């Protein structure tokens, strides 16, 4: 039986300028080090909390109101790409469409489809309150059976049942797959609560503290085109070895899923070895302004006023060189086709039919900031990525779609 969860990815925004604005706004928050959500960031967050509150923590009474989660900043509500999956809660299970969020850790339902109590539902009487920057929910904590997939069934999982929710119009709630630290202070009477991943471990369902993400590039918006694997790498999704690199030591990239890489266009280096991040919540591939200017000149691309993206002619596309990301001594190539927006989806950009738009965009700051690139959805669609919290490392591998010509 599969330990994977299929999901639908959807680009947020109805115009390229909105997509670019969301990506850049998110990048500025990341550059300022807000809301760390990588393995090193979690440890730092934990040490700050221990220093502030003492190791014993600060528990409120069981019937009180839980405080909002701290550090609301870079999160699922400002992501340029969202991922939704169908998750079963209860026995018999009711299916809920939940946002998958690697940057938060509470799982909750009730924003759309209301919670259905069954024989496995138990109220703890504790209040839950989580803020997400541009969204929030509050309600009551229950424990219940949660079925992520037929082979990933969790008994007595803590879930929030929303009495009020704001900013979650198209979904029923969130599946929080970040680490347990981020639940601290969200539930009254509890310092922190075990996440779905914690319970998959403790109940012996998965053996490793990691998730693997695979995508299949698509030219149709809103179709199931990805899979999240808990606890192991899905060997059927990759065509080579997974190569791992440690989280970078450079701040602020080290607070997230930060890596060191060099970027070359063809054989010309456009960004010397520097730190940046891999980020599922960013749509485009963002590179430091000085590197972007070199890319713009090398490709011959012209900035399109309507979309804010670089556009190239068919003749320039025919001459486009691979964009090579050297990570840990391994080269990952974005083919010419992988560097362009899917032409069948030009209408989602507010772009012209038949026009060719590049997905590489300006980060908005020069290199040397400690976070000089974001390998977003445009990059991750072409490679299998592994987020290994247990070993504080990121893994990448080629897939059958690395060189696809779907765009």
ABEGO torsion letter per residue (X at the ends): XBABBBBBBBBBEABAAAAAAAAAAAAAAAAAGBGBABAAAAAAAAAAAAAAAEAAEBBBBAABBBBBBBGBBBBAAABABBBBBBBBBEOBBBBBBBBBBAABABBBBGABBBBBBBAABBBAGBBBBBBAGABBBBEBBBBBBBBABAABBBBGBBBBBBABBBGBAABAEBBBABBAAAABGABBGBABBBBAAAAAAAAGABABBBBBBBBBBBABBGBBABBBBBGBBBAAABABBBBBBBBBABOAAAABBBBBBBBBBEABBABBBBBBBBBAABABBBBBAAAAAAAAAAAGBBBBAAAGBBBBBAAAAAABBBBBBBBGGBBBBBBAAAABBBAAAAAAAGBBBGBBBBABBBAGBBBGAGBABBBBAAAAAABBBBBBAAAGBBBBBBBAAAABAAX
